[in-house]
Amino acid sequence: SITISSGSGVTTTFGRADSSTAFTATGGTGTLVFSISQNVSGITIDSSTGIIYVAANTASGTYSETVTVTDSVSATAKVTTTIVVNAAMVITSKSLSTTFGKSQSTGSFAVSGGTGSKVWSITNYSGGTFVDTSTGNVTISTGVAVGIYNETLTVTDSLNVSTSIRITITVNDSITVTGGSNITTTFGITKNSTAFVANNGTGTKTFSILPGTNGISINQNSGI
């Protein structure tokens, strides 16, 4: 009778061609020929070496394939193996904005698909953009010049399959305050300043006043 031994399943990522170790067969009569059930397009086996090949465009999924060996008198032996094609990696996009002199981070980027552990990298055109290789957390350092930087963020899985996205990092100019006025009044008379105006910076600006003398306040939105 025929006995099949050795061989392996295949685990890969969509977009990467891969192959198994060779299945071997002993016994039988005459020449032994390998075949496979081919439950999905893109999975084949070399009829003489018993090596399974998974094409790069094989659809993602988990497939139970039957490897069959047939001898010259049509005797057969069969063994089942598993082929796993993980989905292509997809990164959830984010952007990052900060003000000159202020370090800021994106928080971890999320990635779906791929095989095994993932490693992150970034182009760092700004000269001060860094990424945590394990989490994808992107940080812009305090010394990066004002400007808009289009960085390429890449994640690579354990099979060396990579995918990239462009992320926009904006470093806004430092905040300056214009307008406003001093206040001169007499006890018992309420009086307001003209509005202070905040220029540049990032996002919503909020006014506050120090040292916070009782009775003196500022509208955090209008700057009055």
Order of alpha helices (4+ residues) and beta strands (2+ residues): beta-beta-beta-beta-beta-beta-beta-beta-beta-beta-beta-beta-beta-beta-beta-beta-beta-beta-beta-beta
